[in-house]
Amino acid sequence: MARQALIVIDVQNDYFPDGKFPLWNTDAVLAATAAAIARARAKGIPVILVQHVADPARGIAPFFNEGTAGVEIHPAILAAAPDAPIVIKRFADSFIDTSLEATLSALGVEEMLICGMMTQNCVTHTAISRSADKYSVKILSDCCTTVSQMIHLIALNAVAPRVTLVAAEDVL
């Protein structure tokens, strides 16, 4: 079996009800993601957290600004994976100008299990990144969300020809 890693993208406070840009279905996705992390850890599968931080050189962003509560990874995710490496990114693709590639390489990863927020943006951009081409990629569709169920489903349908869509419990 290929060496797997669970990549959890942008499950950050600004996407929850008290944040700057609340998404659809966040409570269910948070619970499913925390459960997926627990199963991954129980199987010895490494977990990597990805955190989007707005680029201060571009001015104040609508959300994910440094020094705000909204930019922080949700406490339930940090509690579920307290020792996970955190990859900081500034673009939708989690590989661009980050330590993700080096982290995956150091862990000997061959298959990425990707989940997070927002489905149509950072999740899919990472899954179909040119840098992801050398990996087997699966998106945990029940551990992703975005602004609405419709956009979530459209994004999953759009990416389906290029990556495998699975339920977390089917692979973890």
C-alpha positions in Angstrom: 0.0 0.0 0.0 1.2 3.5 -0.8 2.4 5.7 2.0 -0.5 8.0 2.7 -0.8 11.4 4.4 -3.9 13.3 5.4 -3.8 16.9 4.3 -6.2 19.2 6.1 -6.6 22.5 4.3 -7.7 25.8 5.8 -10.0 24.7 8.6 -9.7 28.1 10.2 -11.8 30.2 12.4 -12.9 32.8 9.8 -14.9 30.1 8.0 -17.1 29.4 11.1 -20.2 31.2 12.3 -18.3 33.9 14.3 -15.7 34.4 11.5 -15.4 36.9 8.7 -16.6 34.4 6.0 -18.8 31.6 7.4 -19.3 28.6 5.1 -22.0 26.1 4.7 -22.2 22.9 6.9 -19.1 23.7 9.0 -20.2 21.8 12.1 -20.7 18.5 10.3 -17.5 18.9 8.3 -15.5 19.8 11.4 -16.8 16.7 13.2 -16.1 14.5 10.1 -12.6 15.9 9.7 -11.7 15.5 13.4 -12.9 11.9 13.2 -10.8 11.3 10.0 -7.8 12.7 11.8 -8.3 10.4 14.7 -8.6 7.4 12.4 -5.5 8.5 10.4 -3.5 8.8 13.6 -4.7 5.4 14.8 -3.4 3.9 11.6 -0.1 5.7 11.8 -0.9 7.9 8.8 0.7 11.4 9.2 -1.5 14.4 9.3 -0.4 17.7 7.7 -2.3 20.9 8.5 -2.4 23.7 5.9 -3.1 27.3 7.1 -3.8 30.2 4.8 -2.4 33.5 5.9 -3.1 36.6 3.9 -0.1 38.3 2.3 0.4 41.5 4.3 2.3 43.0 1.3 -1.0 43.0 -0.6 -2.7 45.0 2.2 -5.5 44.0 4.5 -7.4 41.0 3.2 -11.1 40.4 3.9 -10.1 37.5 6.2 -7.1 35.3 7.3 -5.1 38.3 8.4 -2.0 37.7 10.6 -2.6 38.4 14.2 -6.4 37.9 14.1 -8.4 35.1 15.7 -9.9 34.2 12.3 -6.6 33.2 10.8 -6.0 30.5 13.5 -6.6 26.8 12.7 -9.9 25.7 14.5 -9.1 24.5 18.0 -10.8 21.2 17.4 -8.4 20.4 14.6 -5.4 21.5 16.7 -6.7 19.3 19.5 -7.1 16.3 17.1 -3.6 16.7 15.6 -1.5 18.5 18.2 1.8 17.4 16.7 1.0 17.8 13.0 3.3 20.0 11.0 1.6 23.2 9.8 2.3 24.4 6.3 1.6 28.1 5.8 0.4 29.2 2.4 -0.6 32.4 0.7 -2.2 31.0 -2.5 -5.0 28.5 -3.2 -2.5 25.9 -4.3 -1.0 24.5 -1.1 2.3 23.7 -2.9 3.1 27.3 -4.2 5.9 28.8 -2.1 5.3 26.5 0.9 7.0 23.6 2.7 4.3 21.1 1.6 6.5 19.3 -1.0 9.4 19.0 1.4 7.2 17.7 4.2 5.6 15.1 1.9 9.0 14.0 0.6 10.4 13.7 4.1 7.5 11.5 5.1 7.9 9.4 2.0 4.3 10.1 0.9 2.9 8.6 -2.3 -0.8 9.2 -1.8 -2.5 12.4 -0.5 -5.9 12.3 1.2 -7.1 15.8 0.9 -9.9 17.6 2.8 -10.7 21.1 4.0 -12.2 24.4 3.1 -13.1 25.7 0.4 -13.9 22.9 -1.9 -13.9 24.9 -5.1 -10.7 26.8 -4.3 -7.9 25.6 -2.1 -9.0 21.9 -1.9 -9.3 21.5 -5.7 -6.3 23.7 -6.5 -4.1 21.6 -4.3 -5.5 18.3 -5.6 -4.9 19.2 -9.2 -1.7 21.2 -8.7 1.1 20.3 -11.1 3.1 19.5 -8.0 0.5 16.9 -7.0 0.9 15.0 -10.3 3.4 12.6 -8.8 1.0 11.5 -6.1 -2.1 9.5 -6.0 -4.7 12.0 -4.9 -8.0 11.4 -3.2 -10.4 14.0 -1.9 -12.4 13.1 1.2 -15.7 14.7 -0.1 -17.5 14.4 3.3 -14.6 16.4 5.0 -14.9 19.4 2.7 -17.2 22.4 2.4 -17.6 25.8 0.8 -20.1 28.7 0.6 -23.0 26.4 -0.4 -23.9 22.8 -1.0 -24.4 23.6 -4.7 -20.9 25.0 -5.2 -19.4 22.2 -3.2 -21.1 19.6 -5.5 -20.2 21.5 -8.6 -16.5 21.6 -7.5 -16.4 17.9 -6.7 -18.1 17.1 -10.1 -15.6 19.3 -11.9 -12.5 17.7 -10.3 -13.8 14.1 -10.4 -12.2 13.2 -13.8 -8.8 14.0 -12.4 -8.9 12.8 -8.8 -10.7 10.1 -6.8 -13.6 11.2 -4.6 -14.1 9.1 -1.5 -15.8 9.2 1.9 -13.3 9.4 4.7 -14.4 6.2 6.4 -13.8 4.3 3.1 -10.0 5.1 3.2 -9.3 5.8 6.9 
